[in-house]
Amino acid sequence: MLDGAGAEYVSPLATLRLPDGWKQVESGVEDTLIFTSESGREQIVVVVEKLPRQRRGNG
């Protein structure tokens, strides 16, 4: 999930990269990612929403 300096989250749909000093912290909530700055004064909360799959018609 995280890679080296700075925080990085990679999923099949998106990549979130944050500057050096940022890290991922435990959210305790499924599908919620929390990243915090080195100073702890800034925080980014990402809620991952799983969309239902659309059926493809045989057209």
C-alpha positions as CSV (number, residue, x, y, z in Angstrom):
1,M,0.0,0.0,0.0
2,L,2.7,2.5,1.0
3,D,6.1,2.7,-0.7
4,G,9.2,4.5,0.7
5,A,9.3,8.2,1.5
6,G,6.0,9.9,1.4
7,A,2.7,8.1,1.2
8,E,1.4,6.3,-1.8
9,Y,-1.9,4.3,-2.3
10,V,-2.4,2.4,-5.5
11,S,-5.7,0.8,-6.5
12,P,-7.0,-0.5,-9.9
13,L,-8.7,2.9,-10.5
14,A,-6.4,5.5,-9.0
15,T,-3.0,6.3,-7.5
16,L,-2.7,8.7,-4.6
17,R,0.8,10.1,-4.0
18,L,1.6,12.4,-1.1
19,P,4.9,14.4,-0.4
20,D,7.7,13.2,1.9
21,G,6.7,13.2,5.5
22,W,3.1,12.1,4.9
23,K,2.1,8.7,6.2
24,Q,-1.0,6.5,6.4
25,V,-2.5,6.0,9.8
26,E,-5.0,3.3,11.0
27,S,-8.5,4.5,10.4
28,G,-10.3,1.6,12.1
29,V,-13.0,1.9,9.5
30,E,-13.3,-0.4,6.4
31,D,-12.9,1.4,3.1
32,T,-11.5,4.6,4.7
33,L,-7.9,5.7,4.3
34,I,-6.4,8.4,6.5
35,F,-3.1,10.1,5.7
36,T,-1.5,12.6,8.0
37,S,1.4,15.1,7.5
38,E,4.6,14.8,9.4
39,S,3.6,17.7,11.7
40,G,0.2,16.1,12.3
41,R,-1.6,19.4,11.6
42,E,-2.9,18.3,8.1
43,Q,-4.9,15.3,7.3
44,I,-6.5,13.8,4.2
45,V,-9.4,11.3,4.6
46,V,-10.3,9.1,1.6
47,V,-13.5,7.1,1.5
48,V,-13.4,4.3,-1.1
49,E,-16.8,3.8,-2.5
50,K,-17.4,0.5,-4.3
51,L,-19.8,1.0,-7.2
52,P,-22.0,-1.8,-8.3
53,R,-21.0,-3.5,-11.5
54,Q,-23.0,-2.7,-14.6
55,R,-24.3,-5.5,-16.7
56,R,-23.4,-5.4,-20.3
57,G,-26.2,-6.3,-22.7
58,N,-25.6,-8.5,-25.7
59,G,-26.3,-5.9,-28.3
